[in-house]
Amino acid sequence: MPMREWPVLYVRFRTGEHFYIYDTYSNQILETPQRVWQRVDSVFQQVSAGKTAPPRAADDEDGLREARASVDEAIGNGYFQPCAIDRMHFYPSEDMMRERVSNLMPQLTLELTEQCNSRCRYCAYASDTRRTRRPRHMSLRTARNALSMYLGHSGRSATRCISFWGGEPLVRFETMRRVFEWVRAECPDNPPFFQFTTNAGLITPEVARVLVENNVKLLVSLDGPKQIHDRHRLSASGEGTFDRTLQGLTRLHEQDSAYYARNVRFNCVMSPGTPLADVFDFFSTHPLVRGHQVEYSPVTATGTPFVDEYYGLDHDQQTYVYRAFVDAARRGTPVINDNVARIMFKALKRVALRSRKSFNGVVPPNGCCVPLLKKMHVMVKGDIYLCEQLPHLNSLGNVNKGALDVERAVKMVREYVAHSVSECSMCWALRLCAACYQHFMKNCSWDASRRQSECEGQRAHLLRGLCQYATIVERYPMAFNDWRNVKFEAPV
């Protein structure tokens, strides 16, 4: 594409009384007078057409001329430059990607079982009778082959991690215990660390002892006080699971309180209608949870029949979280230390932590990772996928067949670039986007209509984020100053 055809990418937005333009090239948000903001589209139509003056017949000639002068000044200062695309960048070369995937794989995730001792209303597994009722578990042979393959492809990783997945991983505790034994025997000097998400309902004194001995990091599913948790987190018989979860936590705490303080985090799923004040009060006061890190997440409900009922936060909850964030900013409290404000951070971090450097010709890969370089997810029968969220994509091999298809991983990246760069190069959101492979694919194939829908959703989400960010900065200019080097631990 000739240089003159590369577009100038931007989007206009406004808050209550202020007017802004987000400039993709500089990744900056520019405040502008309303009269310029209203005419900037017409100005860029002139620029693209090569005109040097506004049409003489226009009744807004003075306003358009003023807007053109403002835009020309901004261009002279390095804004509104054409975003000339050199390439979509995952790695400088495919050979480097192959080398890293072959030697620097950081995480192995073993799906020990498809069964769970709970039936949470908003869980995709709980609504999928094939997964919750069929006795599909990972065999010891598959777990052993997966571990051998992972250790053979992670030798140069500075940090290695083995995660367990389900269902509820503790349904297959004996398989987990064997993995601990194998790792101790094969990696006595530099063992991977272990982690998994659990509802804690199957933690017996013996399970607690083994978890402590192996220093396992836990993310415990707990939605707040009993009356809130038991609304949606149910047992297979339909009873609430709060008491069972607290019993498991108590056993773990009694086994080793120092381990418990160091290694236990919580994941709270917030569904519409939940009184958030009660949730936050519980996590700040209950002796088994106060002082621990809590990941607050709205329901995604992907694949369930409950998406309309449980998805996202309702208006009152959004207002509550926003006010808590603003209060933290007003107090000067680092948002990272405020559990409620952290929720708002998740929605704003793509905007708040964006690079302030000018566009360098490389299109970022949005939310897509390099397959196998984030994790190797092994399903119960040994099939390998890039993560637990994308089992519908083509397999990257099978551990029982001794095959890790690195070339398939390379092909996925190549296909993503081929299907994306032309669209991304024309989109104002290309430097902020968090779209993933799963948003663009259907039945293992790239799907244009699904991509279009996802891109529209991403732009709408980011535009809301820009508005929220600007609104907060108007009131508290220092609100985001402490966020530039913030890093959150992602849930297991």
C-alpha positions in Angstrom: 0.0 0.0 0.0 1.6 3.3 -1.0 2.4 5.7 1.8 -0.2 8.2 0.8 -3.0 5.6 1.3 -2.2 4.9 4.9 -5.0 6.3 7.0 -5.0 8.9 9.8 -6.8 7.0 12.6 -8.7 8.7 15.4 -12.0 8.8 17.3 -13.9 11.6 18.8 -15.6 11.4 22.2 -16.9 13.8 24.8 -17.6 13.9 28.5 -20.1 16.2 30.1 -18.6 19.5 29.1 -15.3 18.5 27.5 -14.4 17.4 24.0 -11.6 15.0 23.1 -9.9 13.2 20.2 -8.0 10.0 20.7 -5.2 9.9 18.2 -4.1 6.4 17.3 -0.6 7.4 16.0 0.5 9.1 19.2 -1.7 7.0 21.5 -2.7 10.2 23.2 -6.0 11.8 24.2 -6.2 15.4 23.1 -8.7 17.9 24.5 -10.0 20.3 21.9 -12.4 23.2 21.7 -16.0 22.1 20.8 -15.9 24.1 17.5 -12.8 22.2 16.4 -14.1 18.8 17.6 -17.3 19.3 15.6 -15.5 19.9 12.4 -12.5 17.6 12.6 -14.1 15.0 10.3 -14.6 17.6 7.6 -11.0 18.8 8.0 -9.6 15.3 7.5 -11.8 14.8 4.4 -10.1 17.9 3.0 -6.7 16.6 4.0 -7.3 13.3 2.3 -8.6 15.0 -0.8 -5.5 17.2 -0.9 -7.4 20.5 -0.4 -5.7 23.4 1.2 -8.7 25.6 2.0 -12.3 25.0 3.0 -15.0 25.2 0.3 -15.9 28.9 -0.4 -19.6 28.1 -0.6 -19.7 26.7 2.9 -21.7 28.9 5.4 -19.3 27.7 8.2 -16.2 28.8 6.4 -14.6 30.6 9.3 -15.2 27.7 11.7 -13.8 25.2 9.2 -10.8 27.3 8.6 -10.1 27.6 12.3 -10.4 23.8 12.7 -8.1 23.3 9.8 -5.5 25.5 11.4 -5.8 23.7 14.7 -5.4 20.3 13.0 -2.4 21.6 11.0 -0.7 22.7 14.2 -1.3 19.3 15.8 0.1 17.6 12.7 3.2 19.8 13.0 3.6 18.7 16.6 3.6 15.1 15.7 0.0 14.1 16.0 -2.4 12.7 13.4 0.3 11.1 11.3 -0.7 8.3 8.9 -0.4 4.9 10.6 1.9 3.2 8.1 1.9 -0.5 8.8 5.2 -2.4 8.6 3.9 -5.7 10.0 1.7 -7.3 12.6 4.2 -8.4 15.3 4.2 -11.4 17.5 7.9 -12.0 17.0 10.5 -10.6 14.7 10.7 -14.0 12.9 8.9 -17.3 12.8 12.1 -19.1 13.6 12.4 -17.2 16.9 8.9 -18.1 17.7 9.6 -21.8 17.0 12.7 -21.6 19.2 10.8 -20.0 22.1 7.9 -22.4 22.0 10.3 -25.3 21.9 12.3 -24.3 24.9 10.6 -21.6 27.0 7.1 -22.9 27.6 6.1 -21.3 31.0 3.0 -23.3 32.1 1.4 -26.7 31.8 -2.3 -27.0 32.6 -3.6 -30.5 33.2 -7.4 -30.9 32.9 -7.6 -33.7 35.5 -11.4 -34.2 35.2 -14.5 -32.9 33.6 -16.5 -33.6 36.7 -17.3 -31.2 39.6 -18.8 -31.7 43.0 -20.7 -28.4 42.5 -23.3 -27.1 40.1 -22.9 -23.4 40.1 -25.8 -21.8 38.2 -23.7 -19.6 35.9 -20.9 -22.1 35.2 -20.6 -23.4 31.6 -19.6 -26.8 32.9 -22.6 -27.1 35.2 -25.0 -26.4 32.3 -23.2 -28.9 30.0 -24.6 -32.3 30.9 -22.0 -34.0 28.8 -19.2 -32.6 31.0 -20.8 -32.9 34.4 -22.3 -36.3 34.1 -19.8 -38.3 32.0 -16.9 -39.9 34.0 -14.1 -38.5 31.9 -10.8 -38.2 33.9 -7.2 -37.8 32.9 -5.4 -41.1 33.2 -2.0 -41.4 35.0 -0.4 -42.3 31.6 -1.7 -39.1 30.0 -0.6 -37.0 33.0 2.8 -38.6 32.9 3.2 -38.0 29.2 2.1 -34.4 29.5 4.6 -33.7 32.2 7.4 -35.3 30.2 6.5 -33.2 27.2 6.3 -30.0 29.2 9.6 -30.5 31.0 11.2 -31.2 27.6 9.9 -27.8 26.2 10.5 -25.6 29.3 14.1 -26.1 30.1 15.1 -22.5 29.5 12.1 -20.9 31.3 13.1 -18.8 34.3 9.8 -19.7 36.1 7.8 -22.8 35.5 4.3 -23.6 36.6 2.0 -26.6 36.6 -1.7 -25.9 37.0 -4.6 -28.3 37.5 -8.0 -27.8 35.9 -11.4 -29.2 35.9 -14.3 -29.5 36.7 -13.0 -29.5 40.3 -9.3 -30.7 40.2 -9.6 -32.2 43.7 -12.1 -34.8 42.3 -8.9 -36.5 41.1 -6.6 -35.7 44.0 -4.7 -39.0 43.7 -3.6 -38.0 40.2 -2.5 -34.6 41.5 -0.5 -36.3 44.2 1.3 -38.5 41.7 2.2 -35.4 39.7 3.8 -33.9 42.8 5.8 -37.0 43.3 7.1 -37.1 39.7 8.1 -33.5 39.8 10.0 -33.9 43.0 11.9 -36.9 41.6 12.7 -35.3 38.2 13.3 -31.6 39.2 14.9 -31.7 42.6 16.8 -28.5 42.1 14.5 -26.3 40.0 10.9 -27.6 40.4 7.9 -25.8 38.8 5.4 -24.4 41.3 1.9 -25.7 41.5 -1.5 -23.9 41.4 -5.1 -24.4 40.8 -8.6 -23.0 41.3 -10.9 -24.9 43.7 -14.2 -24.6 45.5 -12.3 -26.0 48.6 -15.2 -28.4 49.3 -13.0 -31.5 49.0 -10.2 -30.4 51.3 -9.8 -33.0 53.9 -7.1 -33.0 56.6 -5.0 -35.3 54.3 -5.5 -33.1 51.2 -4.6 -30.0 53.3 -1.3 -31.8 54.4 -0.3 -32.6 50.9 -1.1 -29.1 49.6 1.0 -27.5 52.3 3.9 -30.0 51.7 4.0 -29.0 48.0 3.5 -25.3 48.6 0.5 -25.2 46.2 -1.0 -21.8 45.4 -4.8 -21.8 45.5 -7.5 -19.6 44.0 -10.6 -20.4 46.0 -14.1 -19.7 44.5 -16.0 -17.8 47.1 -18.7 -15.3 46.3 -19.1 -13.5 49.6 -21.2 -14.2 52.7 -23.4 -17.3 53.0 -26.7 -15.7 51.8 -24.9 -14.4 48.6 -22.6 -17.3 47.9 -25.4 -19.9 48.2 -27.6 -18.1 45.7 -25.7 -19.6 42.7 -23.0 -21.9 44.1 -24.8 -25.1 44.7 -23.9 -28.7 45.3 -25.0 -31.5 42.9 -28.0 -32.0 45.2 -29.0 -28.4 45.0 -27.8 -27.2 48.4 -25.6 -24.2 49.0 -21.9 -24.8 49.3 -20.8 -22.0 51.6 -20.4 -24.1 54.7 -18.5 -26.8 52.8 -16.1 -24.2 51.4 -15.5 -22.6 54.8 -14.9 -26.1 56.3 -12.2 -26.8 53.7 -10.6 -23.4 54.3 -10.6 -24.0 58.1 -8.8 -27.3 57.6 -6.2 -25.7 55.4 -5.7 -22.9 57.9 -5.4 -25.3 60.8 -2.8 -27.3 58.9 -0.4 -24.3 58.4 -1.6 -20.7 59.0 1.6 -19.3 57.5 1.1 -21.3 54.3 -2.6 -20.2 54.3 -1.7 -16.5 54.5 0.9 -16.8 51.8 -0.8 -19.0 49.2 -4.5 -18.6 49.4 -6.3 -16.1 47.1 -10.0 -15.8 46.4 -12.1 -15.4 43.2 -15.5 -13.7 43.7 -18.0 -13.9 40.9 -20.3 -10.9 41.0 -23.7 -11.5 39.4 -26.4 -8.9 38.7 -28.5 -8.1 41.7 -25.8 -8.9 44.3 -25.4 -6.2 47.0 -21.8 -5.4 46.5 -21.5 -3.5 49.8 -22.2 -6.8 51.6 -19.7 -8.7 49.5 -16.9 -6.2 50.1 -17.7 -6.0 53.8 -17.4 -9.8 54.0 -14.0 -9.9 52.4 -12.6 -7.2 54.6 -13.9 -8.6 57.9 -14.2 -12.4 57.8 -11.2 -13.9 59.6 -10.5 -16.6 56.9 -10.5 -14.1 54.1 -9.5 -10.6 55.3 -6.1 -9.5 54.1 -6.0 -11.9 51.2 -6.0 -10.9 47.6 -9.4 -11.1 46.0 -10.1 -11.3 42.2 -13.6 -9.8 41.5 -15.1 -10.8 38.2 -18.5 -10.4 36.6 -20.1 -13.5 35.1 -19.1 -14.2 31.6 -21.6 -17.1 31.2 -20.1 -18.2 28.0 -21.9 -21.3 26.6 -24.6 -21.3 29.3 -28.3 -20.8 29.0 -28.1 -18.2 31.8 -26.1 -15.5 29.9 -29.0 -13.0 29.8 -29.7 -13.5 33.5 -26.2 -13.5 34.9 -23.9 -11.6 32.5 -22.0 -8.5 33.6 -23.0 -6.0 36.3 -26.3 -4.2 36.6 -26.5 -0.4 36.6 -26.5 0.0 40.4 -23.4 -2.2 40.7 -21.5 -0.3 38.0 -22.4 3.0 39.8 -21.2 1.6 43.1 -17.9 0.4 41.7 -17.4 3.7 39.8 -18.0 5.8 42.9 -15.6 3.6 45.0 -13.0 4.2 42.3 -13.5 7.9 42.3 -13.4 8.0 46.2 -10.1 6.1 46.1 -8.7 8.6 43.6 -10.0 11.5 45.7 -8.3 10.2 48.8 -5.1 9.7 47.0 -5.2 6.0 47.8 -3.2 3.8 45.4 -6.0 2.0 43.5 -4.0 -1.2 43.6 -4.7 -1.3 47.4 -8.4 -0.8 47.1 -10.3 -4.0 46.3 -13.4 -2.2 44.9 -11.4 0.2 42.8 -9.4 -2.7 41.3 -12.6 -3.8 39.5 -12.7 -0.4 37.7 -9.0 -0.8 36.9 -9.7 -4.0 35.0 -12.1 -2.1 32.7 -9.8 0.9 32.3 -6.3 -0.6 32.2 -6.0 -0.9 28.4 -6.5 2.9 28.3 -4.8 3.9 31.6 -1.6 1.9 31.0 -1.3 2.5 27.2 2.1 3.3 25.8 2.6 7.0 25.2 5.0 6.4 22.4 4.2 7.1 18.8 3.2 4.4 16.4 6.3 2.5 15.1 4.8 0.7 12.2 4.0 -2.5 14.0 0.4 -3.6 14.6 0.1 -5.2 18.1 -1.5 -8.6 18.2 -4.4 -7.3 20.3 -5.3 -9.8 23.0 -3.9 -12.9 21.1 -1.0 -14.8 22.6 1.5 -16.9 20.9 0.1 -20.5 21.0 2.0 -22.6 23.6 4.1 -19.7 24.8 1.6 -18.7 27.5 0.6 -22.2 28.5 0.1 -25.8 27.2 -3.3 -26.9 28.1 -3.8 -30.7 28.0 -7.3 -32.1 28.0 -8.4 -35.3 29.7 -7.6 -37.5 26.7 -4.2 -35.8 26.0 -5.2 -33.3 23.3 -3.2 -30.1 23.5 -4.6 -26.6 23.2 -3.3 -23.1 23.8 -5.6 -22.5 26.7 -8.7 -23.8 28.5 -10.9 -21.2 26.9 -10.3 -22.4 23.3 -10.8 -26.2 23.2 -12.8 -25.7 20.0 -9.8 -24.7 18.0 -7.7 -27.2 16.2 -5.6 -29.4 18.5 -1.8 -28.6 18.7 -1.0 -32.3 19.2 -1.6 -35.1 21.7 0.7 -36.0 24.5 0.0 -39.8 24.1 1.1 -39.7 20.5 4.3 -37.9 21.4 3.5 -35.0 19.1 3.6 -31.3 19.9 2.6 -29.5 16.7 4.8 -26.4 16.8 4.1 -25.8 13.1 0.4 -25.6 13.8 1.1 -22.9 16.4 3.1 -21.0 13.8 0.3 -21.5 11.3 -2.3 -20.1 13.7 -0.2 -16.9 14.1 0.3 -16.7 10.4 -3.5 -17.1 9.7 -4.3 -14.5 12.4 -2.1 -12.0 10.7 -3.4 -12.7 7.3 -7.0 -12.3 8.4 -6.4 -9.3 10.7 -3.8 -6.9 9.4 -6.0 -5.3 6.7 -8.8 -4.8 9.1 -6.7 -3.6 12.0 -4.8 -1.2 9.8 -8.0 0.8 9.2 -9.2 0.7 12.8 -8.7 3.5 15.4 -8.6 0.9 18.2 -5.7 -1.1 16.9 -3.4 -0.1 19.8 -5.9 -0.7 22.5 -7.8 -3.8 21.3 -7.9 -7.0 23.4 -9.6 -9.3 21.0 -8.6 -13.0 21.2 -8.6 -15.9 18.7 -11.8 -17.2 20.1 -13.6 -14.0 19.0 -12.8 -14.5 15.4 -13.3 -18.2 14.9 -16.2 -20.6 14.6 -16.0 -24.4 14.2 -12.2 -24.1 13.9 -12.3 -21.7 11.0 -12.0 -18.0 10.7 -15.5 -16.4 10.5 -15.9 -12.9 9.0 -19.3 -12.1 10.5 -18.1 -13.1 14.0 -15.1 -11.0 13.6 -17.1 -8.0 12.6 -19.4 -8.3 15.6 -16.5 -8.7 18.0 -14.6 -5.7 16.5 -17.7 -3.5 16.9 -18.0 -4.7 20.5 -14.4 -4.0 21.2 -14.6 -0.4 19.8 -17.7 0.3 21.8 -16.1 -1.0 25.0 -12.9 1.0 24.4 -14.9 4.1 23.6 -16.6 3.8 27.0 -13.3 3.3 28.6 -11.9 6.5 27.0 -14.9 8.5 28.3 -14.6 7.1 31.8 -10.8 7.7 31.9 -11.2 11.3 30.7 -14.0 12.0 33.2 -11.9 10.8 36.1 -8.9 12.7 35.0 -11.0 15.9 34.7 -11.9 15.5 38.4 -8.7 14.1 39.7 -5.7 14.7 37.4 -3.4 12.5 39.5 -5.7 9.5 39.7 -3.7 7.3 37.3 -0.2 8.4 38.2 0.5 5.3 40.3 -0.8 2.9 37.7 2.0 3.0 35.1 3.9 0.1 36.6 1.0 -1.9 38.1 0.8 -5.6 37.5 -2.0 -7.8 38.6 -1.8 -11.5 39.1 -4.3 -13.1 36.8 -6.6 -15.8 38.2 -5.2 -19.4 37.9 
